[in-house]
Amino acid sequence: MAVTQAVPVHPQARFFGAGPYPARRTVVALVAILAGFALTALWSAPFVDSVIGDSVANGILGHDAKATPISGVLAGTLFAFVSGLAGSFTACNIAAFGAVAPLVSGQANEKRRFATTLKPLGWIAAGMLTVSIGYGVVVALVGTRMPQFSTATGSGLTPRSIQSMVAFGVVGIVFLVMGLIALGIVPNPFAGFVARHPVAPLVLMGALIGGFLIGRPYPLFRVMFRSAAEQHNVVYGAAAFALQSLGNIVVMAVLFLLLTHATGGRVQRWLAAKPARVATVTGAALLVGGTFTVLYWDIRVLGRLGIIWFPMVSW
């Protein structure tokens, strides 16, 4: 009788629906979604944006980042990276940390060589920079006519907030679908493609992180956005938006490298001990990030405007 050998699964393809899956995958999904809901209700934008984000940017730049005009291209590119770093923990970027679990999970059965761990970060950067550079070019060409450029204010939805809702809504839904696929709750329609191109999930993850810029209302980002839109310099727009995205993932990348190399392999051994843990951790992280992104940028916005009711803790 012929013996059928198991086909090895590429570690990075595993978090996009290649299994094995946890026995109580529905429970894992519900807990993750509830955690995303709780994070949305408890989130304090003033604290994160001003106390953390503005303080980091002001400390690095040495002046009030929001009040000081960008004086030129070089100052603008520096401002882009610093504002991206300062915005790491804002609501516009928090879902990026959902990529840490898939990255660490992908190293579960890998030798902990530093060069090996840099490869997945490189694929994420490739997807991210493709989107952010492309969007930077668009902003340089037509940015002053885009909803994101609008300064309109009022008690209802503004063009800027509508663009944010659409952009983050799409990103959040994709995160949710990826989480459900990772847990094996829904089938992966692109399983064959991922099997042939196992880095595709990483490129997609990067593209989603780059897509944050399309809807981002973060004040420091808007300073950079308006600068690029008004100068109509394609090279500046591309470079500034690329650096903004790179700044966004610095903390995430450092966290991933610390979990991979500074723990003596304990995280990898824990994940490898029960292969279903890879799907559990990965799916849960993606569902938390996706739930938060959809609820915060679509449902909670409607609640803040009084259109619907949504629980929010003010602090």
C-alpha positions in Angstrom: 0.0 0.0 0.0 1.4 3.4 -1.0 2.0 5.8 1.8 0.8 9.3 1.2 3.2 11.9 2.7 1.9 15.1 4.1 2.7 18.1 2.0 4.5 20.7 4.1 2.8 23.9 4.5 4.8 27.1 4.1 4.8 28.9 7.4 3.6 32.2 6.0 0.7 30.5 4.1 -0.5 28.8 7.3 -2.1 32.0 8.6 -4.3 32.3 5.5 -6.3 29.2 6.0 -4.0 26.3 5.6 -4.7 24.8 9.1 -4.6 23.0 11.4 -7.4 24.7 13.2 -8.5 24.9 16.8 -11.3 22.7 18.0 -13.3 25.6 19.3 -12.7 28.0 16.5 -16.2 29.6 16.9 -15.5 30.4 20.5 -12.1 31.9 19.6 -13.7 34.1 17.0 -16.5 35.3 19.4 -14.0 36.1 22.1 -11.8 38.0 19.7 -14.7 40.0 18.3 -15.8 40.9 21.8 -12.3 42.0 22.6 -12.3 44.3 19.5 -15.7 45.7 20.6 -14.4 46.4 24.1 -11.3 48.1 22.7 -13.5 50.3 20.6 -15.7 51.3 23.5 -12.7 52.1 25.8 -10.5 53.8 23.2 -9.5 57.4 24.0 -8.5 59.3 20.9 -7.5 62.5 22.8 -5.1 60.6 25.0 -3.5 58.5 22.2 -3.4 61.3 19.6 -2.3 64.2 21.8 -0.7 62.8 24.9 1.2 60.0 23.1 1.4 61.0 19.4 1.9 64.7 19.7 4.4 64.3 22.6 6.5 61.9 20.6 6.5 64.1 17.5 7.3 67.3 19.4 10.1 65.6 21.3 11.8 64.3 18.2 11.3 67.4 16.1 12.1 69.8 18.9 9.0 72.1 18.2 5.3 72.0 18.1 4.7 69.6 15.2 1.1 70.8 14.5 1.7 74.5 14.9 5.0 74.8 12.9 4.6 75.0 9.1 6.7 72.5 7.0 9.4 74.7 5.6 10.5 72.6 2.6 10.9 69.2 1.0 13.6 67.9 3.4 11.7 69.1 6.4 8.6 67.5 5.0 10.2 64.1 4.5 11.6 64.1 8.1 8.2 65.2 9.4 6.6 62.3 7.4 8.7 59.7 9.1 8.4 61.2 12.6 4.6 61.7 12.3 4.3 58.1 11.1 6.3 56.9 14.1 4.3 59.1 16.5 1.0 57.7 15.0 2.0 54.1 15.7 -0.6 53.8 18.5 -3.4 55.9 17.1 -6.7 54.4 16.1 -5.7 54.8 12.4 -2.8 52.4 12.9 -3.6 50.1 15.8 -4.8 47.3 13.4 -1.2 47.1 12.1 -0.3 45.3 15.3 -2.6 42.5 14.2 0.3 41.5 11.8 2.6 40.7 14.7 0.9 37.4 15.6 1.0 36.1 12.0 4.6 37.1 11.7 5.6 35.4 14.9 3.5 32.4 14.0 5.2 32.1 10.7 8.5 31.6 12.5 7.1 28.7 14.7 9.1 26.0 12.9 11.8 28.1 11.5 15.4 28.5 12.7 15.8 31.9 14.4 18.2 33.4 11.9 18.0 37.2 11.9 18.1 37.3 8.0 15.2 34.8 7.9 13.0 36.9 10.2 13.7 40.1 8.0 12.2 38.4 4.9 8.5 38.6 6.0 9.0 42.2 7.1 10.4 42.9 3.6 7.3 41.4 1.9 5.0 43.4 4.2 7.0 46.6 3.3 6.7 45.7 -0.4 2.9 45.6 -0.3 2.7 48.6 2.0 5.0 50.8 -0.1 3.3 49.9 -3.3 0.1 51.4 -1.9 1.6 54.4 0.0 3.9 55.5 -2.8 1.0 55.2 -5.3 -1.3 57.2 -3.1 1.4 59.8 -2.5 1.7 60.3 -6.3 -2.1 60.7 -6.5 -2.1 63.2 -3.7 0.6 65.3 -5.3 -1.3 65.4 -8.6 -4.9 65.9 -7.4 -4.8 66.1 -3.6 -6.4 69.5 -3.3 -9.5 68.2 -4.9 -9.8 65.1 -2.7 -12.3 64.8 0.2 -9.3 64.2 2.5 -8.1 67.7 1.8 -11.3 69.3 2.9 -11.4 71.5 6.0 -15.2 71.4 6.3 -16.5 71.0 9.9 -20.0 70.6 11.2 -22.3 68.4 13.2 -22.8 65.8 10.5 -20.6 63.8 8.2 -17.9 65.7 6.4 -16.3 64.7 3.1 -13.1 63.9 5.0 -15.0 61.6 7.5 -16.8 59.8 4.7 -13.5 59.0 3.0 -12.2 57.7 6.3 -15.3 55.6 6.9 -15.0 54.0 3.4 -11.3 53.4 3.5 -11.1 52.0 7.0 -14.3 50.1 6.5 -12.9 48.2 3.6 -9.6 47.5 5.4 -11.4 46.3 8.5 -13.6 44.0 6.5 -10.6 42.4 4.8 -9.0 41.9 8.2 -12.2 40.2 9.5 -12.3 37.9 6.5 -8.6 37.0 6.9 -9.2 36.2 10.5 -12.1 33.9 9.7 -10.1 32.2 7.0 -7.1 31.8 9.4 -9.4 30.0 11.9 -10.9 27.8 9.2 -14.5 29.2 9.8 -14.8 30.2 6.1 -12.9 28.6 3.2 -10.1 30.4 1.5 -11.1 31.1 -2.1 -7.5 31.9 -3.0 -6.0 28.7 -1.5 -4.5 27.6 -4.8 -2.9 31.0 -5.4 -1.5 31.2 -1.9 -0.1 27.6 -2.3 1.8 28.8 -5.4 2.7 32.2 -3.9 3.0 31.7 -0.1 4.2 35.3 0.5 1.0 36.7 -0.9 -0.7 37.0 2.5 2.2 39.1 3.7 2.0 41.4 0.7 -1.7 41.8 1.2 -1.1 42.6 4.9 1.3 45.3 3.9 -1.1 46.7 1.3 -3.8 47.0 4.0 -1.4 48.9 6.3 -0.5 51.2 3.4 -4.2 51.7 2.8 -4.5 53.3 6.3 -3.2 56.5 4.7 -6.1 56.7 2.3 -8.5 57.4 5.2 -6.3 58.7 7.9 -7.6 61.8 9.7 -4.8 62.0 12.3 -3.9 65.7 12.6 -0.1 65.2 12.1 -0.8 63.2 9.0 -3.1 65.9 7.7 -0.3 68.5 8.0 1.8 66.3 5.8 -1.1 65.5 3.4 -1.9 69.1 2.8 1.8 69.9 2.3 2.2 67.2 -0.4 -1.1 68.2 -2.0 -0.3 71.9 -2.2 3.3 71.5 -3.6 2.2 69.1 -6.4 5.7 67.5 -6.3 5.3 63.9 -7.3 8.7 62.8 -5.9 8.0 64.6 -2.6 4.6 63.1 -2.4 5.8 59.5 -3.0 8.7 59.9 -0.6 6.7 61.5 2.2 4.0 58.9 2.0 6.5 56.1 1.9 8.3 57.4 5.0 5.0 57.9 6.8 4.1 54.2 6.2 7.6 53.1 7.3 7.3 55.1 10.5 4.0 53.4 11.1 5.5 49.9 11.3 8.8 50.6 13.2 7.3 49.7 16.6 5.5 46.7 15.1 8.7 45.4 13.5 10.7 45.9 16.7 8.0 44.0 18.7 8.1 41.2 16.2 11.9 40.9 16.3 11.9 41.0 20.1 9.3 38.2 20.3 11.3 36.2 17.8 14.9 36.7 19.0 14.8 38.1 22.6 12.7 35.3 24.1 15.2 32.5 23.6 12.8 30.8 21.2 10.1 30.2 23.9 7.4 31.8 21.8 8.2 29.7 18.8 8.4 26.5 20.8 5.0 27.3 22.4 3.4 27.8 19.0 5.1 24.7 17.5 4.0 22.5 20.4 0.4 22.5 19.2 0.2 23.6 15.5 -3.4 24.7 16.0 -2.1 27.5 18.2 -0.8 29.3 15.0 -4.3 29.5 13.6 -5.7 30.5 17.0 -3.3 33.3 17.7 -3.3 34.6 14.1 -7.0 34.4 13.6 -7.8 36.1 17.0 -5.3 38.9 16.3 -6.8 39.6 12.9 -10.4 39.5 14.2 -9.5 41.9 17.1 -7.9 44.3 14.6 -10.7 44.0 12.0 -13.5 44.4 14.6 -11.9 47.5 16.1 -11.2 49.1 12.7 -14.8 48.6 11.4 -16.5 49.5 14.7 -14.3 52.5 15.5 -14.2 54.1 12.1 -17.8 53.4 11.0 -20.1 52.5 13.8 -18.5 54.6 16.6 -18.3 57.7 14.2 -22.1 57.4 13.7 -22.5 57.1 17.5 -20.3 60.2 18.1 -22.5 62.2 15.7 -25.7 61.1 17.4 -27.0 59.2 14.4 -27.0 55.9 16.3 -26.2 54.8 19.8 -22.8 53.2 20.6 -21.2 52.8 24.0 -18.2 54.9 24.6 -16.1 55.5 27.8 -14.9 59.1 28.1 -11.5 59.5 29.7 
